[in-house]
Amino acid sequence: MKKILVVEDDLNLGTALIGFLEMQKHEVNYVSNGDEAVAEFQRFQPDLVTLDVVLNCSIDGFEIARQIRQISDVPIIFTTSRDGNEDYETGFGIANSDYVRKPYRLVELLLRINKMIEVETLTSAADNHFRIGRFQFFPDEQSLKFSKGDIHLSPIDSSVLNLLCRNKGKFVPREEIIRLIWQVENIQSKETALYNSISRLKKYLFNDEHVKIENKIRLGIRIKDLNDKSEEE
């Protein structure tokens, strides 16, 4: 059984898809409002997302996928009734994704779901951690491992570090971090929480002088491995 998040504003199609996937013994959560999709993704922690491209909300499915990609590589299957090649190229341009045109047969979507889950299962064992200097960070375990032992991270600290590691060497705006991790629009309400999290992470990483977390007023926050020559300046 896998956890699948369905983001679809067509209630009839969404209901049919939920019933069909539950018959296949999957655990399914359904979101009809795309503005709630990222928050529900973080709460539910699905193994796969089916994501309508054209949603009756402030952002489209591609933007939701880009926000999800900041925090997770979970497989995404885009669904849309639009015919344009631009949508097709955009969908496949987002890593670990597939694209299905509406109307589709439920069995066709199920085959694509099963295939993506199978590939994800085979590759996840090798791709579920980040190397940061002397440390290895395991987001699923919320832990930092190094020669002197393991450090267990809080869910917030793990989420912040995960976001920084996915953008290693690049500055991430503070506003973007707060919106993605805390899912709030009032950025100032979580600035102190973010600074406290960054302070804790700096202490955890203190044992490696080559790993730096930088906080620049106009640029944002980044994690940098001084030994990694491939990182951007």
ChimeraX attribute file (.defattr): number of C-alpha atoms within 10 A of each C-alpha:
attribute: neighborCount
match mode: 1-to-1
recipient: residues
	/A:1	10
	/A:2	15
	/A:3	17
	/A:4	25
	/A:5	24
	/A:6	25
	/A:7	27
	/A:8	27
	/A:9	20
	/A:10	12
	/A:11	12
	/A:12	9
	/A:13	12
	/A:14	17
	/A:15	13
	/A:16	11
	/A:17	20
	/A:18	19
	/A:19	13
	/A:20	16
	/A:21	21
	/A:22	13
	/A:23	10
	/A:24	12
	/A:25	12
	/A:26	15
	/A:27	16
	/A:28	21
	/A:29	16
	/A:30	19
	/A:31	19
	/A:32	18
	/A:33	14
	/A:34	25
	/A:35	17
	/A:36	14
	/A:37	24
	/A:38	20
	/A:39	18
	/A:40	18
	/A:41	21
	/A:42	17
	/A:43	9
	/A:44	14
	/A:45	15
	/A:46	19
	/A:47	20
	/A:48	24
	/A:49	25
	/A:50	24
	/A:51	27
	/A:52	26
	/A:53	26
	/A:54	18
	/A:55	19
	/A:56	14
	/A:57	13
	/A:58	9
	/A:59	13
	/A:60	16
	/A:61	24
	/A:62	18
	/A:63	13
	/A:64	19
	/A:65	26
	/A:66	13
	/A:67	16
	/A:68	20
	/A:69	18
	/A:70	19
	/A:71	23
	/A:72	18
	/A:73	20
	/A:74	20
	/A:75	23
	/A:76	25
	/A:77	23
	/A:78	24
	/A:79	23
	/A:80	20
	/A:81	13
	/A:82	13
	/A:83	10
	/A:84	8
	/A:85	9
	/A:86	9
	/A:87	16
	/A:88	17
	/A:89	11
	/A:90	11
	/A:91	23
	/A:92	14
	/A:93	11
	/A:94	15
	/A:95	14
	/A:96	16
	/A:97	19
	/A:98	19
	/A:99	22
	/A:100	20
	/A:101	15
	/A:102	12
	/A:103	10
	/A:104	12
	/A:105	10
	/A:106	13
	/A:107	11
	/A:108	10
	/A:109	19
	/A:110	15
	/A:111	11
	/A:112	15
	/A:113	20
	/A:114	13
	/A:115	12
	/A:116	21
	/A:117	17
	/A:118	11
	/A:119	12
	/A:120	18
	/A:121	12
	/A:122	11
	/A:123	11
	/A:124	12
	/A:125	9
	/A:126	8
	/A:127	11
	/A:128	13
	/A:129	18
	/A:130	16
	/A:131	13
	/A:132	23
	/A:133	19
	/A:134	16
	/A:135	19
	/A:136	16
	/A:137	23
	/A:138	19
	/A:139	20
	/A:140	11
	/A:141	13
	/A:142	18
	/A:143	20
	/A:144	23
	/A:145	15
	/A:146	17
	/A:147	8
	/A:148	7
	/A:149	7
	/A:150	13
	/A:151	14
	/A:152	14
	/A:153	20
	/A:154	12
	/A:155	14
	/A:156	15
	/A:157	22
	/A:158	22
	/A:159	23
	/A:160	20
	/A:161	24
	/A:162	22
	/A:163	22
	/A:164	22
	/A:165	21
	/A:166	16
	/A:167	17
	/A:168	21
	/A:169	23
	/A:170	18
	/A:171	21
	/A:172	20
	/A:173	16
	/A:174	21
	/A:175	16
	/A:176	16
	/A:177	22
	/A:178	21
	/A:179	17
	/A:180	21
	/A:181	21
	/A:182	19
	/A:183	17
	/A:184	14
	/A:185	13
	/A:186	12
	/A:187	16
	/A:188	11
	/A:189	12
	/A:190	18
	/A:191	15
	/A:192	11
	/A:193	15
	/A:194	19
	/A:195	13
	/A:196	13
	/A:197	18
	/A:198	19
	/A:199	13
	/A:200	14
	/A:201	18
	/A:202	16
	/A:203	9
	/A:204	15
	/A:205	20
	/A:206	12
	/A:207	14
	/A:208	14
	/A:209	11
	/A:210	15
	/A:211	20
	/A:212	19
	/A:213	20
	/A:214	16
	/A:215	17
	/A:216	13
	/A:217	9
	/A:218	9
	/A:219	13
	/A:220	16
	/A:221	20
	/A:222	22
	/A:223	23
	/A:224	24
	/A:225	20
	/A:226	15
	/A:227	11
	/A:228	14
	/A:229	9
	/A:230	9
	/A:231	13
	/A:232	10
	/A:233	8
